Amino acid sequence: MNYLFVVAHPDDESDAAGGTIHKLIKEGNNVAIAIMSSQVKARSNLSETLLEDEKEAMNILGVKTVYHANFPNIKMNTVPHLDLVQFIESCINDFSAEAIITHHPADTNNDHVITSYAVQAACRYFQRKKVAYRLKLFMYMETPSATEWSLDSSSHRFTPNRFVEIGDEGLNVKIKALQAYKGVMRPFPHPRSIKAYEGLAAYRGCQSGLNYAEAFEIVFEAN
């Protein structure tokens, strides 16, 4: 199946779903990443070698197809919604995406929220255009240091209902891909620390009876 992961920033794909991406590719699926804000100029820990870091991370995960947009970092709410949707639609069409995974709309990071809403609109593309594929799966993923900081108690917070076993290999690949992004990893107890990733994978695994897992929320599935 063709899986398209739509993320706000470089490193989000590894942060949220690195183990799952690696597993999907190993199982023979096609995986592409669409990055909405490729420069992340607002981040104080931005690597001067971000493009090279990203290429290394994608090689570690096994990803061959990456789409880049340059919407403004932490200012994506200033971009017309239609521009965001049309970029995502172009990725969906080019990749013939059958499964789409993106950020949860209740994340505390505004770029994640805006990306999520744009993906929700774009995922209907196959109903608006005559294409040979259709959407079979749409899921939200959890992005450590953002999803758990869903402070708006009135919103629907991340509620996982699909768990993907990544095991020791998937966890190690995920951490290795994250380490390729210079300045992203932090010391414990920050959510982007090795110990925190190990703990979250163990917790999600314990929730589902699996040996280390990543969690997702299915919002649409058609078999």
TORTORPA-301126 format. One record per residue (C-alpha): x, y, z. Coordinates in steps of 0.001 Angstrom, whole numbers, plus 500000, padded with zeros to 6 digits. Layout:
XYZ;...
This chain:
500000500000500000;501106503608499475;501522505456502787;501927509248502833;503090510864506070;502389514610506076;504456516454508681;504945520089509585;508723519986510018;511794517862509275;512285515349512124;508527515069512848;508348511880510776;511030510193512903;509771511714516137;506226510413515697;506501507333513512;510099506415512737;509721502806513826;506466502358511921;507877503908508733;510842501551508888;508545498562509456;506161499481506626;509037499739504161;510533496435505343;507155494788504742;507145495969501120;504922499031501355;505705502334499665;506227505288502014;506572508986501174;507042511988503446;505585515437502732;507218518237504739;505273521481504991;507959523782506451;511353522590505291;513512525387506738;512255525646510384;513983529021510742;512235529791514041;513926526927515881;516891527941518007;518487524504517659;518319524543513843;521180522644512297;523174524439509620;523257521113507797;519507520460508021;519125519236504435;521998516783504852;520624515720508249;517225515063506704;518740512994503879;520651510893506401;517510510341508507;515499509295505451;518239506883504410;518193505345507883;514417504896507715;514550503675504107;512423506487502647;513043507252498964;510321509851498226;510185513191500038;508068516197499057;509130519655500257;507181522873500732;508534526063502257;505581527405504199;506752529670507063;507758527974510295;505490528712513279;503593531037510937;501671528473508946;498449530021510231;499278533072508053;499156530989504850;495844530714502965;494260527359503791;493782526588500102;497529526876499408;498275524288502083;495531521954500871;496597522167497235;500208521294498063;499077518236500012;496699517262497209;499566517425494731;501536514996496925;498537512675497283;498024512651493532;501677512196492597;502152509347495083;498690507785494618;498404507759498397;496029505180499855;496905505784503512;497578509212505006;499062509856508451;499524513288509995;499601515242513258;496781515251515760;494730518479515512;494914519101519269;498723519330519410;500095522389521166;502327523187518167;500337525488515889;502058524270512702;500990520729513579;497395521884514046;497289523803510763;498891520884508925;496344518478510377;493364520555509257;494823520990505777;495351517234505477;491776516599506592;490563518717503676;493034517254501189;492252513622502026;488951513953500129;490894514453496894;489970511045495484;486272511978495731;486735515244493838;488950513958491029;488768510898488797;491716508811489970;492601505131489999;493126504950493767;491094505787496861;491739506582500476;491730503446502607;493203504727505862;493596508081507615;495310508304511007;496700510794513485;500091510209515089;501545511452518359;504528513799518246;506456513815521530;506927517304523027;503724518464521285;500892515935521513;501186515366525249;500990519155525746;497393519298524572;496373521898527130;492933522723525731;490692520516527857;487736521222525562;489408519613522550;489453515949521615;492862514820522792;494911512066521201;493186508722521842;495202505866520327;493306502930518876;495962501386516655;499318500190517952;502198499146515700;504806496835517175;508270498143516298;510387495985518597;514002496660519508;515017497077515869;512355499674515092;513073501620518262;516800501667517516;516191502830513928;513835505565515178;516412506885517647;519217506676515084;517143508661512570;516371511308515201;520042511574516120;520791512389512471;519062515738513069;521670517757514934;520280519600517940;516953517746518078;517694515288520872;517721516608524428;518798515259527819;516271513350529947;513604514147531129;512855516043527911;510343514129525693;512935514092522890;515506512108524864;516556508508524327;515174507424527689;511837509130526982;511489507448523561;512292504093525129;509751504727527873;506985505816525508;507563502815523221;507491500508526251;504308502148527575;502498501914524234;503665498330523994;502328497527527453;498987499102526527;498654496725523596;500616493622524628;503424494340522182;507213494562522382;507724498321521987;505085500106519945;504071503374518337;500487504567518747;498061506084516242;494447507191516167;492372505889513267;489864508499512093;488889506869508803;489251503333507457;487663501692504394;488433498101503516;
